[in-house]
Amino acid sequence: MISIKDFEKLELKVGEIISVDDVPKADKLYKLEVDIGGKQITLIAGIKKNYEKDELIGKKIIVLTNLEPAMIKGIRSEGMLLAAVKNDDVSLLTVDKDIPIGSDVA
């Protein structure tokens, strides 16, 4: 259990995927460039087996933006996308209306 104060520490934003690249020597990972509203960040995500590059470009996703950066396969990942996962199925969390990138998720 976490308190509401713990939850309030999470900075969740709507981001738009603007580019997708393969991560060398990684069969599950993509390198995503994501616009979170006036700022572009890099995310490394293990979604390659579930999504083609072209279906990700322009997709609005939910991003945890204040996660401590991590080096993954030599690339700095500056946040985490949110997804529902069951076994090998992955579904990105998205917005169902045309809401501006950078909007807060509450």
Residue, then its C-alpha position, 0 to 999 in steps of 0.5 A: m500500500i502507498s499513501i496518496k502523498d506517495f502517488e502524488k510524487l509520480e509525474l505522469k504526462v501525455g506524450e507523443i512518440i515522434s521517432v522509433d529506432d531499433v536498439p542494437k543487439a536487442d530483439k525486444l527493445y525500441k528506442l523511442e523519442v517522445d515529446i512530452g510538451g515542449k521537451q523531448i525525452t528518450l525511452i527504451a521500451g520492450i515493446k518490439k514484439n508487440y508493435e511495428k515502428d510505423e504504428l507507434i509514430g504519432k501515438k499519444i501515450i502515458v509516460l512516467t517522466n520523473l523516474e530516475p534515468a537508467m542506462i539500458k544497452g548503453i542508451r540513457s532512458e529518461g522515463m517509462l511508458l505505461a502499458a498493460v501486460k498479460n503474458d506476452d501481450v502488451s497494450l500501451l496506455t493511451v488517451d481516448k480524446d484529442i488532449p494536448i501532449g504534455s497534459d498531466v495525468a491524474 
